[in-house]
């Protein structure tokens, strides 16, 4: 079966986010005075084959733990959906 995993990686709440602070200040300078905070993260799409959704979820969780997110400073979450195989 073919799956698409949408992976969201962000810094843990206790970790300082200098990139987010820079974006916040820029937005405020552009007149978006209502913006109170910004956290910058990563979004990844991973297409994979697995026997079933549970197997795909296990693989994606392992990917997050080993490469896609740094578990010391980042947190991750993901969604896995079945996808029709690509046709060429």
N, C-alpha and C positions, 0 to 999 in steps of 0.2 A: 504494500500500500504506500501511497505517496502522501507526504505531509508537509505543511508549511508551518514553521515555528516562528512566531514573532517574539523577539527577546528584547526586554527593556532593562537596561543597566543604569543605575544611578548611585551616586555617593551615599554612604550611610548618613543619617541625619547629623551625627556628631562630627562628621568630617567637614572641614572648611572647604568651600567651593569658590576659589578665586575667579574662575571663569564665570560662574553664576553672578558673582558680585559685579564683574565688568559688564555683563549683559544688563543687569539691573540698572546700573548707573547710566548706561547708554540709553536704555528705554526711558528713564526719567528725564534725561536731557532732551529726548525727542518729544517730550510733552506727555508721556504716559505716567502722570503723577500718581495714579492709583495703583501702580504695580508695587507691591510690598516685598516681594522676594522672587528669586529665580534660582533654580537648581539645573545644572546642565548634566545631561547623561548621554547614553548611546542607545540607538535602536538598530537591531539587526534582524534580517530575515534569513532563515536557514531552511532550505528545502532538503528533505531526507526521505529515505525509504525505511520502513520498519514493518514488522509483522502486524502490529495494531497500534492504537493510540497510546496505550499504556507503555509499550516498548519505545515509542517515539518520545514520550515524555521523559522516560528514564534516560534516554540518550541525550536529550537537550539539557536535562538537569546536570548530567555529567559534564557536558560541554561548558556549561556556565561555571561549574566548580573548578574545571581544569584550565580554561583559557578565556572565555568570554567576559568573565568578571573576576576582579581581584577580591576574594572573600574577606580580606583584611579591611579594606576601605569601601567596598562597593556591595550593593545588594542587587539581586536580579529577580525578575519574574518573567514568565513567558506564557504564551497561549499557543496551543497546537491544534491545527485544523486539518482535516483530510483535504487533499487536493487532487484534482484530476491529473493524470500523468501528462507531461508536456508532449506535444506532437510537433514534429519538425517536417 
